[in-house]
Amino acid sequence: MIYLDSAATTLQKPPSVARATAHAIDHLASPGRGGHRPAMAAADTAFACREEAAALFHVTSVDQVVFTFNATHGLNIAIKTLVHPGDRVVISGYEHNAVTRPLHAIPEVEILVARSPLFDRQGMIDSFRRCLDQGADAAICTHVSNVFGFILPIQEIAELCRQREVPLIVDASQSAGVLPLDIQELGAAFVAMPGHKGLYGPQGTGLLLCNRDPTPILEGGTGSESLKQSMPQFLPDRLEAGTHNIAGVAGLLEGLRFLRRRDIRWIAGHESRLIQRMGNGLSRLPGVEVFQASMPKAQSGVLSFRIKGRDCEDVGEALGDRGFALRAGLHCAPEAHRTAGTLETGTVRASVSAFNTEMEIDRFLRAIGDMVRR
């Protein structure tokens, strides 16, 4: 099988990730739940993971690195901290349901959508500026579209928010581990990311980087201040109720170490080259519509396409039968499809990782070419 669905989960991971996860199951207990060796080893692992993340994303204190179950968990914490009933929120036109559904669950929230044509970075800046100038209590922006790989101008959007003193939440689900990300430079209130995508960790892991005091959405035991019947005021304990997924954290630690050894800029360049190769090859096939940026710097390792006269779900299934793992449909992001004009059909999405090769891309192109000819 050739795996081209890393925007959902990076199935191909460094071998050290699986080894660390298996080791943790056998040897690590729960951090903060005892002074015995297995508990202390778990605490050391958790601290080391926070240290690696803080260094990678330029977080001032390791305490600001909070473990979550996934990016959706972190986004819910961030949104429910900053957004209240009746507030006005600005979002990009490329947001995932992990952003839009929590917003719609808060009563009477007014959502202003900053739309721009696909891969139009200046258009997105201008649209965000217009929306922010109407007044906003918070802003939320994905760094990279999970459908099209569009790299949004997050630095410029963050600057617009800082100028207007509007707190910003960044969804880094498709950029963490793929593009350089500096939380201090952004000045964002919160940055949420999964562990199982570009960070090469196991499913069930995620990180929330906090520059604001958060509101817990889950209460329970933390191993600290047990006498009190309210959550601790300090991070990370304030947001980490219940037993940690320490096996997942151990695997995530190895994923972060892999990124440090391999270098994120190398990964970004590798993925960009593969996607350009794929997009150029698809664009030469008759009846194939490719959503590719004219400027490579505007697109990450995600590419969507459609084949004229073919249902996208059928194309995805046919490719699966041929040994290619992709995703087809709306990708949990109807807002992005609405903005790009693909809501009625959806798209077939290919997404790469550090472990894909040019040979795999060429085999994929031959398979698509054969489908088109047939």
C-alpha positions as CSV (number, residue, x, y, z in Angstrom):
1,M,0.0,0.0,0.0
2,I,1.1,3.6,-0.8
3,Y,-0.1,5.8,2.1
4,L,-1.2,9.3,1.0
5,D,-3.5,10.3,3.9
6,S,-1.1,11.9,6.3
7,A,-3.4,14.9,6.7
8,A,-5.7,12.5,8.6
9,T,-3.0,10.5,10.4
10,T,0.7,9.9,9.7
11,L,0.5,6.1,9.6
12,Q,4.2,5.9,8.8
13,K,6.1,6.9,11.9
14,P,9.7,6.7,13.1
15,P,10.3,3.2,14.6
16,S,11.2,4.8,17.9
17,V,7.6,6.0,18.4
18,A,6.2,2.4,18.5
19,R,9.1,1.2,20.7
20,A,8.6,4.0,23.2
21,T,4.8,3.5,23.3
22,A,5.2,-0.3,24.0
23,H,7.9,0.4,26.6
24,A,5.7,2.8,28.4
25,I,2.8,0.3,28.6
26,D,5.1,-2.1,30.4
27,H,7.2,0.2,32.5
28,L,5.5,3.6,33.2
29,A,2.7,4.3,35.7
30,S,0.9,7.7,36.1
31,P,2.8,10.9,36.6
32,G,2.0,12.7,39.8
33,R,0.4,9.6,41.3
34,G,3.1,8.3,43.5
35,G,6.8,8.5,44.4
36,H,7.6,5.0,43.3
37,R,9.9,4.3,40.3
38,P,7.3,3.7,37.6
39,A,5.4,6.9,38.5
40,M,8.6,9.0,38.7
41,A,9.7,7.6,35.3
42,A,6.3,8.6,33.9
43,A,6.7,12.1,35.3
44,D,10.2,12.4,33.7
45,T,8.8,11.3,30.4
46,A,5.9,13.8,30.5
47,F,8.3,16.6,31.5
48,A,10.7,15.7,28.7
49,C,7.9,15.8,26.2
50,R,6.9,19.2,27.3
51,E,10.5,20.4,27.1
52,E,10.8,19.1,23.5
53,A,7.5,20.8,22.5
54,A,8.5,24.1,24.2
55,A,11.8,24.2,22.4
56,L,10.3,23.3,19.0
57,F,7.5,26.0,19.2
58,H,9.4,28.6,21.3
59,V,7.2,28.4,24.3
60,T,8.5,30.4,27.3
61,S,7.7,27.9,30.0
62,V,7.1,24.1,29.8
63,D,4.1,24.6,32.0
64,Q,2.3,26.3,29.1
65,V,2.5,23.0,27.1
66,V,-0.7,21.1,28.0
67,F,-1.4,17.6,26.9
68,T,-4.8,17.0,25.1
69,F,-6.5,14.1,23.5
70,N,-6.2,15.7,20.0
71,A,-6.5,19.1,18.4
72,T,-10.3,19.2,18.7
73,H,-9.9,18.9,22.5
74,G,-7.5,21.8,22.6
75,L,-9.6,23.9,20.3
76,N,-12.6,23.3,22.5
77,I,-10.7,24.5,25.6
78,A,-9.4,27.6,23.7
79,I,-12.8,28.5,22.2
80,K,-14.7,28.0,25.4
81,T,-12.2,30.2,27.3
82,L,-12.4,33.1,24.9
83,V,-15.8,33.0,23.4
84,H,-19.0,33.7,25.4
85,P,-22.7,33.9,24.5
86,G,-23.4,36.9,22.2
87,D,-19.8,37.4,21.2
88,R,-18.6,38.2,17.7
89,V,-15.9,35.9,16.3
90,V,-13.9,36.2,13.1
91,I,-12.8,32.9,11.4
92,S,-11.2,32.1,8.1
93,G,-13.2,30.6,5.3
94,Y,-11.1,27.4,5.6
95,E,-11.9,26.3,9.1
96,H,-12.5,22.7,10.2
97,N,-15.6,21.5,12.0
98,A,-13.4,21.3,15.1
99,V,-13.7,25.1,15.1
100,T,-17.1,25.7,13.7
101,R,-19.1,23.2,15.7
102,P,-17.9,24.5,19.1
103,L,-18.8,28.0,18.0
104,H,-22.2,27.0,16.8
105,A,-22.8,25.3,20.2
106,I,-22.4,28.7,22.1
107,P,-25.7,30.6,22.1
108,E,-26.0,33.7,20.0
109,V,-22.4,33.8,18.8
110,E,-22.0,36.0,15.6
111,I,-19.5,34.4,13.2
112,L,-17.9,36.6,10.6
113,V,-16.2,34.5,7.9
114,A,-13.1,36.0,6.2
115,R,-13.2,34.5,2.7
116,S,-10.7,34.8,-0.2
117,P,-10.1,32.8,-3.3
118,L,-8.1,29.6,-2.9
119,F,-4.3,30.3,-2.4
120,D,-4.9,34.1,-2.4
121,R,-2.9,35.1,0.6
122,Q,-3.3,38.9,0.2
123,G,-7.0,38.4,-0.3
124,M,-7.2,36.6,3.0
125,I,-5.4,39.4,4.8
126,D,-7.7,42.0,3.3
127,S,-10.8,39.9,4.2
128,F,-9.6,39.4,7.8
129,R,-8.9,43.1,8.1
130,R,-12.4,44.0,7.0
131,C,-14.0,41.5,9.4
132,L,-11.9,42.6,12.3
133,D,-12.7,46.2,11.7
134,Q,-16.4,45.4,12.3
135,G,-15.4,44.6,15.9
136,A,-14.5,41.2,17.3
137,D,-14.1,39.5,20.7
138,A,-11.9,36.7,19.3
139,A,-10.4,35.4,16.1
140,I,-9.7,31.8,15.0
141,C,-7.6,30.9,12.0
142,T,-6.2,27.6,10.7
143,H,-2.6,27.8,9.7
144,V,-3.0,25.3,6.8
145,S,-6.3,24.1,5.1
146,N,-6.7,20.4,5.7
147,V,-8.5,20.2,2.4
148,F,-6.3,22.1,0.0
149,G,-3.0,22.6,1.8
150,F,-3.5,26.4,1.5
151,I,-0.9,28.1,3.8
152,L,-2.8,31.0,5.3
153,P,-0.8,34.2,6.1
154,I,-0.9,33.5,9.8
155,Q,1.8,36.0,10.7
156,E,0.0,38.9,9.0
157,I,-3.4,37.8,10.5
158,A,-1.8,37.6,14.0
159,E,-0.4,41.1,13.5
160,L,-3.9,42.4,12.6
161,C,-5.3,40.8,15.7
162,R,-2.5,42.3,17.9
163,Q,-3.1,45.8,16.5
164,R,-6.8,45.5,17.5
165,E,-6.1,43.6,20.8
166,V,-8.3,40.7,19.6
167,P,-7.1,37.4,21.0
168,L,-6.3,34.8,18.4
169,I,-6.6,31.0,18.4
170,V,-4.5,29.2,15.9
171,D,-5.4,25.7,14.6
172,A,-2.0,24.2,13.8
173,S,-3.4,20.7,12.9
174,Q,-1.8,20.7,9.5
175,S,1.2,22.8,10.2
176,A,2.7,21.6,13.4
177,G,5.8,19.6,12.5
178,V,5.6,20.7,8.9
179,L,6.1,24.4,9.0
180,P,8.1,26.5,11.5
181,L,5.9,27.8,14.2
182,D,6.9,30.3,16.9
183,I,4.2,31.0,19.5
184,Q,6.0,34.0,20.9
185,E,6.3,35.6,17.5
186,L,2.7,35.0,16.7
187,G,1.5,36.3,20.1
188,A,-1.5,34.0,19.8
189,A,-3.6,33.3,22.9
190,F,-3.7,29.6,22.1
191,V,-2.2,27.2,19.6
192,A,-3.8,23.8,19.3
193,M,-2.3,20.8,17.4
194,P,-2.7,17.0,17.3
195,G,0.1,14.6,18.1
196,H,-0.8,12.0,15.5
197,K,-0.2,14.1,12.3
198,G,2.9,16.1,11.6
199,L,4.3,15.4,15.1
200,Y,4.4,11.7,14.3
201,G,3.0,10.6,17.6
202,P,0.3,8.1,18.4
203,Q,-3.4,8.8,18.0
204,G,-5.1,10.1,21.2
205,T,-2.4,12.7,21.8
206,G,-2.3,16.5,21.2
207,L,-0.9,19.7,22.6
208,L,-2.4,23.1,23.6
209,L,0.1,25.9,23.8
210,C,-1.3,28.5,26.2
211,N,-0.5,32.2,26.4
212,R,-3.7,33.0,28.3
213,D,-5.3,31.6,31.5
214,P,-7.6,28.9,30.2
215,T,-11.0,27.7,31.5
216,P,-11.1,23.9,32.1
217,I,-13.8,22.0,30.3
218,L,-13.1,18.9,32.4
219,E,-12.7,18.6,36.1
220,G,-11.2,15.8,38.2
221,G,-8.1,14.5,39.8
222,T,-4.8,16.0,39.0
223,G,-2.4,14.6,41.6
224,S,-2.0,18.0,43.0
225,E,-4.0,20.1,45.5
226,S,-6.2,17.1,46.2
227,L,-7.9,18.7,49.2
228,K,-9.4,21.5,47.1
229,Q,-12.7,20.9,45.3
230,S,-11.8,23.2,42.4
231,M,-9.3,22.7,39.7
232,P,-5.8,24.1,40.4
233,Q,-5.1,27.6,39.1
234,F,-1.7,26.7,37.7
235,L,-0.8,25.1,34.4
236,P,-0.6,22.4,33.2
237,D,-2.6,20.8,36.0
238,R,-5.5,23.1,35.5
239,L,-6.3,21.5,32.2
240,E,-5.1,17.9,32.7
241,A,-7.8,16.2,34.8
242,G,-7.7,12.5,35.0
243,T,-5.0,9.9,34.1
244,H,-2.6,10.9,31.4
245,N,-2.2,8.9,28.2
246,I,1.4,8.3,29.2
247,A,2.0,5.6,26.6
248,G,0.9,8.2,23.9
249,V,3.0,10.9,25.5
250,A,6.1,8.6,25.4
251,G,5.4,8.0,21.7
252,L,4.8,11.7,21.1
253,L,8.2,12.5,22.8
254,E,9.9,10.3,20.2
255,G,8.0,12.0,17.4
256,L,9.2,15.4,18.5
257,R,12.8,14.1,18.8
258,F,12.5,12.8,15.2
259,L,11.5,16.3,14.1
260,R,14.5,17.8,15.8
261,R,16.8,15.4,14.1
262,R,15.3,15.6,10.7
263,D,14.6,19.4,10.8
264,I,11.2,20.9,10.0
265,R,12.4,23.0,7.1
266,W,13.7,19.8,5.4
267,I,10.3,18.2,5.9
268,A,8.5,21.3,4.5
269,G,10.7,21.3,1.4
270,H,10.4,17.6,0.9
271,E,6.6,17.6,1.1
272,S,6.4,20.7,-1.1
273,R,8.4,19.0,-3.8
274,L,6.3,15.9,-3.7
275,I,3.1,17.8,-4.0
276,Q,4.4,19.9,-6.9
277,R,5.4,16.7,-8.7
278,M,1.9,15.2,-8.0
279,G,0.1,18.4,-9.0
280,N,2.1,18.9,-12.2
281,G,1.5,15.3,-13.2
282,L,-2.3,15.4,-12.5
283,S,-2.7,18.6,-14.4
284,R,-1.4,17.0,-17.6
285,L,-4.2,14.4,-17.5
286,P,-7.4,15.1,-19.4
287,G,-10.5,15.7,-17.3
288,V,-8.6,16.1,-14.0
289,E,-9.1,19.3,-12.1
290,V,-6.2,20.0,-9.7
291,F,-6.3,22.5,-6.9
292,Q,-2.7,23.6,-6.9
293,A,-1.1,26.9,-5.9
294,S,0.8,28.8,-8.6
295,M,3.3,29.8,-5.9
296,P,4.6,26.7,-4.1
297,K,5.1,28.7,-0.9
298,A,1.3,29.0,-0.6
299,Q,0.7,25.2,-0.4
300,S,1.9,22.5,2.0
301,G,1.9,18.7,1.6
302,V,-1.8,18.5,0.8
303,L,-3.4,18.4,-2.7
304,S,-7.1,18.0,-3.7
305,F,-8.4,17.1,-7.2
306,R,-11.5,16.0,-9.0
307,I,-12.0,13.8,-12.1
308,K,-14.7,15.1,-14.5
309,G,-17.7,12.8,-14.5
310,R,-16.5,10.7,-11.6
311,D,-17.9,10.8,-8.0
312,C,-15.1,11.7,-5.6
313,E,-16.0,8.9,-3.2
314,D,-16.0,6.4,-6.0
315,V,-12.5,7.6,-7.1
316,G,-11.2,7.2,-3.6
317,E,-12.6,3.7,-3.3
318,A,-11.2,2.7,-6.7
319,L,-7.8,4.0,-5.6
320,G,-8.0,2.1,-2.4
321,D,-8.7,-1.1,-4.4
322,R,-5.5,-0.4,-6.3
323,G,-3.4,0.0,-3.1
324,F,-3.5,3.8,-2.6
325,A,-4.7,5.3,0.7
326,L,-6.4,8.7,0.2
327,R,-9.4,10.4,1.5
328,A,-12.4,11.6,-0.5
329,G,-15.4,13.8,0.4
330,L,-15.7,16.9,2.5
331,H,-12.9,16.1,5.0
332,C,-14.9,17.5,8.0
333,A,-14.5,21.0,6.5
334,P,-17.6,22.1,4.7
335,E,-16.6,25.7,5.2
336,A,-13.4,25.3,3.2
337,H,-15.4,23.6,0.4
338,R,-18.0,26.4,0.5
339,T,-15.2,29.0,0.1
340,A,-13.5,27.1,-2.7
341,G,-16.7,26.2,-4.6
342,T,-16.4,22.5,-4.1
343,L,-19.2,21.9,-1.6
344,E,-21.4,20.0,-4.0
345,T,-18.8,17.5,-5.0
346,G,-16.1,17.4,-2.4
347,T,-12.6,16.4,-3.5
348,V,-10.2,13.6,-3.5
349,R,-7.3,14.5,-1.2
350,A,-3.8,13.3,-1.2
351,S,-1.4,14.2,1.6
352,V,2.2,13.3,2.1
353,S,4.7,13.0,4.9
354,A,8.5,12.8,5.4
355,F,8.3,9.1,4.6
356,N,6.8,9.4,1.1
357,T,9.0,9.2,-2.0
358,E,9.0,10.4,-5.6
359,M,8.7,6.8,-6.8
360,E,5.4,6.5,-4.8
361,I,4.1,9.7,-6.4
362,D,5.0,8.4,-9.9
363,R,3.2,5.2,-9.2
364,F,0.1,7.1,-8.0
365,L,0.2,9.2,-11.2
366,R,0.3,6.1,-13.4
367,A,-2.7,4.7,-11.5
368,I,-4.7,7.9,-12.0
369,G,-3.7,8.0,-15.7
370,D,-4.9,4.5,-16.1
371,M,-8.2,5.3,-14.5
372,V,-8.7,8.4,-16.7
373,R,-8.0,6.4,-19.9
374,R,-10.4,3.7,-18.9
